[in-house]
């Protein structure tokens, strides 16, 4: 019996540069961008061991953070000053 070879099938995927966008699609994509929210009254949270700034959080937040500098695990509840 002779061996039968199966022809190789290659699929090409068009790149993004070749796709044609309609103006309507471009408008929809611009509207989907998230809006920027700026929070105020944030309290700085610092490491108890080396005093490095770990985060800025709102009052009432409970955080468990590992310090990037000294690798200490900090469990902090942010209270009002």
Secondary structure by P-SEA (a helix, b strand, c coil): cbbbbccbbbbbbbccccccccaaaaaaaaaacbbbbbbcbbbbbbbcccccccccccccbbbbbbbcccbbbbbbbbbcc
